[in-house]
Amino acid sequence: MPEWWPNVPPDVLDSWSVNHRNTDLYHWILNGGPALVSGAGSIFQSWYEPSYPASFVKLDGHNERFALYSGQLGELARLASRVNIDSVLRAFVDWCKSQGKRWEDLDEYACQPFVDEFKALEGKLDGAMREGHGIIW
C-alpha cells in the first residue's frame, strides 16, 4: 500500500432511504423538479439517466458507483442546504402527481425524513470539504 493510503475506514452516510426506485424523487427534491441537470446536482439522476452527461468519476459499469472530486462538493452542498420542508413538500407533491400517486395526505411529517437526510448529507459534505476530500457515492 502507498504511504498515503488511509489506515481507517472512511465515514459513511448510512441513513439514506434512497434506492433505485426513488432516485427521481430525490432528484426532484434536490433540484426543484424533473429537469435534467449537469454537475453535482445530477447525483441521483445519474442512476436513472445514465446516458445524460455527468462529470463524475465512474467506478462501475452500471452507473451505481461513482466519485465526486473535492472541487465539486461545494455545488452539491449548496443544493442540499436549500432543502427544507416547503421545498420537499412542493417537490414530493409534484412528483406524486407526475407518477399518478396519491398526494393529498402529504404533510410536513411525511417530508421531515427527507429534510433530515439532506441535512446529514450537507454535514458530511462540509466535513469532506474541510478536509479537502471528495466523496464516493
N, C-alpha and C positions, 0 to 999 in steps of 0.2 A: 504494500500500500504506500502511496505517496505520503510524505511527511504532513502535508496539508489536509489529508483525508480526515473527516470527522471521526472522533472516537466515542461519540454518544449519539443515540438516535435523535432524529430531528423532532421538533414539536409537531404535533398532528392536531388538526381541527377535525374532531370526530363527532361533532354534534349535528352534522348536516342531515337533512331529510331528503336532499336532492338525489334523484336517481334517473335512470334512462327514460322513465315515463313522465317526468315532470320538468325536464330541463327547460322546455319552452316557457313554462310558468315562471321559473326563476329568471329567465332572460327578460320576460315582461316586467318583472319586479325591478330588476337591476337597471333596465334601460327605458322603462316607462311605456313599453308597448312592444309590438311584434316586429318592428322594422329591424332588418339585419344591420349589424354594425361591424366595424373593424376595430382592431386594437384590443385592449384588455377587457372591454365591455362584452366581447364575444366569448367569454369564458364558458358560458352554458351553451350558447349557440353552436359552439364547435362540436358538440355531441350530436345535434340533430341536423345540422347543415355543414357536414364536414368538407364539402366542396367550396364553401364560401371562404375567401381568403382570410387567414388569421396569421398573426405574427408571433405564434408560439413556437416553442421548440417541441416538435412531436417526438414522443417517446415510445409510441407503438403504432401499429398499422391500422388501428381501429378508432383513432381519434378519441380515445378514452383517457389516455395518459399524456400529459404534456407539461411543459415548464414555462414559466414567465421569468424574464430577466428582472433584476432589481430595478432597472430604469422604467419598467412597465407597471410597477406596483402602485405608484402614485395615482395614476389614472384609475385603476381599479379601486383603490381606497377612496377616492373622491366619489365615485359612483356608489360605493357601498355606504358612504356617510350620508347620502341623500335618502336612503331607505328609511321610511318611518311608517306609522300606522296608516296615515292618509294615502301615501303612495302605494303601499301594499294593498290596501282595500280597493283603490281605483284599478290597479293592475289585475288583482285577483278577480274582481267582478267582470272586467272587460275580457279576461282570459276565459272565464267560465262561460260567458255569453258566446264567445267565439267557438267554444267546444260543445255548445248545446247542453251545458251542465247547469244545475240549479245554483243560483247566486243570491237569491232573496234573503237567505238566512245568514249570510256572511256579516260579520261584525268585527270589532276590534279584538275580541278574544280569539277569533279564528286567525287573525293577522299577526298577533303578537309573536308566535313562534318564528315566523319569517323575519320579523324585525330583529329578534334575538340572534338568529343565525347570521344575519348580515352584520350586526354589531360585533359578534365574535370574530367574523372574518376580518372586519376592519381592524380589530385589535391585533390579530395575527399579522396582518399586512403592515401595520405600524411597527410592530416588533421586527419584522423582516427588513423593513426599510432602515430602521435604526442600525441594524447590524450589517447593512449593505448586501443582504441576501436576496435571492429570487425565491420563487416557490415552485414546488412540484404539485401538480393537480391530478 
